[in-house]
Amino acid sequence: MSLTELETFDSLNPATGEVLASYPRDGAAAVGDAVARAATAAEWWGGLGFRERKRRLLDYKAVLTRNLAKVVAVVSEETGKPEGDAILETVLAITHLDWAARHAASVLGRRRVPSGLVAMNMAATLEYLPLGVIGVIGPWNYPVFTPMGSIAYALAAGNAVVFKPSEYTPGVGVLLAELFTEAVPEQPVFQVVTGLGDTGAALAGNPGIKKIAFTGSAPTARRVMAACAQNLTPMVAECGGKDAFIVDAGADLKAAADAALWGAMSNSGQTCVGVERVYAVTEVYDEFLRELTERARGIRAGEHYGPITMPKQLDIIQRHIEDAAGSGKAVVGGPESVRAPFVDPVIVTDVPEDSGAVREETFGPTVTVKRVADVAEALEKANASAYGLAGTVFSGNTGRAVELARRMVTGMTAINSVISFAGVPALPFGGVGESGFGRIHGADGLREFTRPKAVSRQRFAVPGMNLTSFGRTPAELDRLVKIVTLLHGRRKR
């Protein structure tokens, strides 16, 4: 193998194996140079203030929108997903960019906060300041929407960004940065480094990075965390899920089946917040399953959704299908549905809860469906997972649906819809447990890429109450005790 081959890697069309382009395999030196440039750019970008950053980010939004067809084409080529799915994720990314740009000042800007009676002579302010350079390590399944959930919010908060896209979708990342340069040509505020896992490790381990935003598997997240630990670099991690879908009595079963099918099969099931487990109460189980299977039989890989983007995922999908079909009943598809690089829809019922198909993330167009006695059992099974990213509840009883949604041990839950929270920019996105920690999107997503700065200023001295002095007297402490007793010593009933 030549030196040139060692220093580059190819981006492939997963459906055909065609080489789309070659990209640099950036090492630690190249990553370090990008971070150093970003540090200088971050000072300029952070110094612009909210108004000027908003103007430039809205310009970037306009550039992205005008180049929508170009972005969609690259996404479709590198992931294999249909054009319609690529349009949807890019449009959602644009709406999040717009929200972050327009709301950063109100969420992060300096504001006065109450001082309290004891500190009534103080003026107190709180603001959220940028961290500096943010490293973003993105996934391949939604190569625009997911990383932009970190990039847009980090930029709006006043940081510079160095983005390492997945080695399966480097062209998308490069294009996003090129289009940003059209809107913000002055400084390299948003840069891209390309490569494999060693490039991501170099980014996470660089001491100039002030925070890492990572999306990927839990095992990879642990390796990224280990690299971050060397410099005590904080991290936000979104690590996938095994999301459950509850069907309650009184639910609109046609709508529920349609939503479950989309949630499970769209993007070839390669969706971290996609549907992998369905629990339907016994009153509606048979009718729901009939609706779901009839719809699923009309869906085919290569027509309604694309290939499996990451080849090694096929082994996991195959294992889970064989495991589920062997211990349960395949009602749509089966092991024969795997025809690399495509996988046709697979629906399996009565799979034991301790099987790999139920416990582990499949990340393919498969779903298990189980009958439960009631929603209490459905909730118990939904929560019996190491993951806690998202979930769905379909019910005809709004009050019960809301309560079920609140009691799901997940970061997000949709009611009578599927994955709808991702389209609401004001809502935070993230999970618990094996699904990771921290949040992107919304006000929480803006604050994720900042440091809170608290300032207190004495407006006037309070006679006889100089408590933070070695010269304080017993009488002053006695007054303090009397004030505290008056304010807080009475029991509330």
C-alpha positions, 0 to 999 in steps of 0.5 A, spaced: 500 500 500 502 506 498 503 512 502 498 516 499 493 510 500 495 510 507 494 518 508 487 518 505 480 514 505 474 513 500 467 515 501 463 509 498 456 509 496 453 503 500 448 501 495 453 500 490 460 500 493 462 505 488 467 510 490 464 517 491 471 521 493 477 520 497 478 524 503 485 526 507 486 521 513 487 527 518 492 525 524 494 529 530 498 534 527 492 536 522 487 536 528 492 540 532 492 545 527 485 546 526 484 546 533 489 552 533 486 556 528 479 555 531 482 558 538 483 564 534 477 564 530 473 563 537 476 569 540 473 573 534 466 569 534 465 570 541 467 577 541 462 579 535 456 578 540 449 575 539 446 580 534 452 579 529 452 572 530 445 571 529 446 575 523 451 571 520 448 564 522 441 566 519 446 568 513 448 560 513 441 558 514 439 561 507 446 559 504 444 552 506 437 552 504 439 555 497 443 549 496 438 544 499 439 540 493 446 539 493 446 537 500 441 532 499 444 529 493 451 528 497 447 525 503 443 520 499 450 518 495 453 517 502 448 514 506 444 511 500 437 513 503 432 516 499 432 523 497 425 524 501 428 522 507 435 526 506 430 532 504 426 531 511 433 531 515 436 537 512 430 541 513 429 539 520 437 541 521 435 548 518 429 549 523 434 548 528 439 552 526 434 558 525 431 557 532 438 557 535 440 563 532 434 567 534 434 565 541 441 565 543 441 572 546 434 571 550 437 564 553 444 566 554 444 573 555 446 577 562 440 578 566 439 580 573 437 575 578 433 576 585 438 577 591 434 575 596 432 579 603 439 577 606 443 579 600 438 585 599 444 590 598 447 586 592 445 586 585 446 579 582 447 577 574 447 571 571 450 570 564 452 564 559 459 565 556 462 561 550 467 555 552 472 556 546 473 550 541 468 545 541 469 538 538 463 535 534 464 527 532 458 526 528 454 519 526 453 517 519 445 515 519 443 522 520 449 526 517 446 533 517 441 533 522 444 530 528 451 533 528 448 540 526 444 539 533 451 540 536 454 545 531 448 550 530 447 551 538 455 551 539 456 556 534 450 560 536 453 560 543 459 563 541 464 557 540 468 555 534 467 548 532 471 543 529 467 537 526 469 530 525 464 527 521 463 519 520 468 516 515 462 513 512 459 520 510 465 525 510 463 529 504 457 531 508 461 534 513 466 537 508 460 541 504 457 543 511 463 547 512 464 549 505 457 552 505 458 556 512 465 559 509 460 562 504 456 566 510 462 567 514 468 568 510 472 572 515 475 567 520 475 559 520 469 558 525 467 552 523 472 547 520 472 539 518 477 534 519 476 527 516 479 520 518 477 514 521 477 513 529 484 515 530 482 522 527 476 522 532 481 520 538 486 526 536 480 531 536 477 528 543 484 528 546 487 535 544 487 540 550 485 545 546 478 542 545 473 545 551 468 540 550 466 534 545 459 533 543 459 525 541 454 521 537 455 514 536 455 507 540 456 506 547 462 502 547 465 508 542 463 513 547 467 510 553 473 510 548 472 518 547 471 519 554 477 516 556 481 520 551 477 526 554 479 524 561 486 526 559 485 533 559 478 533 564 475 535 557 467 535 558 463 531 554 455 530 551 454 523 549 448 521 545 449 513 544 443 510 541 437 506 544 432 501 544 426 505 544 419 502 546 412 504 543 406 503 547 399 501 544 393 503 549 386 501 549 382 506 545 388 508 541 387 510 533 390 503 531 391 505 524 395 511 526 399 507 531 400 502 526 402 507 521 407 511 526 410 504 528 412 502 521 415 508 520 419 509 526 421 502 525 423 501 518 424 508 515 432 510 514 433 502 514 431 502 522 438 506 522 435 511 527 437 512 534 430 514 536 427 509 532 422 504 534 425 497 536 420 494 541 412 495 541 408 493 547 400 493 545 395 491 550 391 485 549 384 489 547 387 492 541 393 487 540 390 483 534 387 488 530 394 492 531 398 487 529 394 486 523 394 493 521 402 493 522 403 487 518 399 488 512 402 495 512 409 492 512 408 487 507 407 493 502 414 496 504 421 494 501 428 495 502 431 499 496 424 502 494 422 505 500 428 506 504 435 505 503 441 500 504 444 498 511 450 504 511 455 500 515 456 493 513 458 490 519 451 492 522 449 487 518 452 481 522 448 484 528 441 485 524 442 478 522 443 475 529 438 479 532 433 476 526 435 469 527 435 469 535 428 473 535 425 468 529 428 462 533 425 464 540 418 467 537 414 468 531 416 471 525 410 474 522 413 479 516 420 477 513 425 473 517 432 471 516 431 471 508 430 478 509 437 480 509 440 481 502 446 485 503 446 491 503 439 491 504 434 488 509 427 488 508 422 489 514 422 484 519 416 483 524 417 478 530 412 477 535 412 473 542 420 474 543 422 473 550 424 479 554 431 476 555 433 475 548 438 480 544 433 482 539 429 485 545 435 487 549 440 490 544 440 495 539 439 492 532 439 498 528 436 495 522 428 495 519 426 490 525 421 490 530 418 486 536 411 486 538 408 483 544 402 482 548 401 485 555 395 485 560 395 492 561 399 499 560 402 498 567 405 491 564 407 495 558 411 501 562 414 496 566 417 492 560 419 499 556 423 501 562 426 494 563 432 497 559 439 499 559 437 504 554 433 510 555 433 515 549 426 516 547 419 512 546 412 513 544 405 512 547 399 511 543 392 512 547 385 514 546 386 517 553 390 523 553 391 523 561 393 516 561 398 517 555 401 523 558 402 520 565 405 514 561 410 518 557 412 522 564 413 515 567 417 512 561 425 513 563 427 516 557 429 523 555 423 524 550 417 521 549 412 522 543 404 521 544 400 519 538 406 521 534 412 518 532 419 522 533 415 528 533 420 531 539 426 532 534 422 537 530 420 541 536 427 546 536 425 548 543 425 541 546 432 538 549 434 532 545 438 526 549 437 520 554 439 517 560 443 510 562 446 507 556 443 512 551 448 517 554 448 524 558 447 531 556 442 535 551 442 538 545 437 542 542 433 547 545 435 552 551 438 546 554 442 545 548 445 552 548 447 552 555 450 545 554 456 549 550 457 555 555 459 556 562 455 560 567 458 566 569 455 569 576 456 576 578 454 579 585 455 587 586 454 590 593 450 596 591 450 599 598 453 597 605 448 595 611 449 598 617 450 593 623 450 587 618 458 586 616 458 579 616 464 577 612 469 581 616 473 579 622 470 585 625 463 582 626 460 583 632 456 578 636 450 583 636 450 582 628 450 575 628 444 575 633 440 580 628 442 575 622 439 569 626 433 573 628 432 575 620 433 567 618 428 565 624 423 570 622 424 568 614 424 560 615 423 558 622 415 558 621 412 551 619 408 551 613 401 547 613 
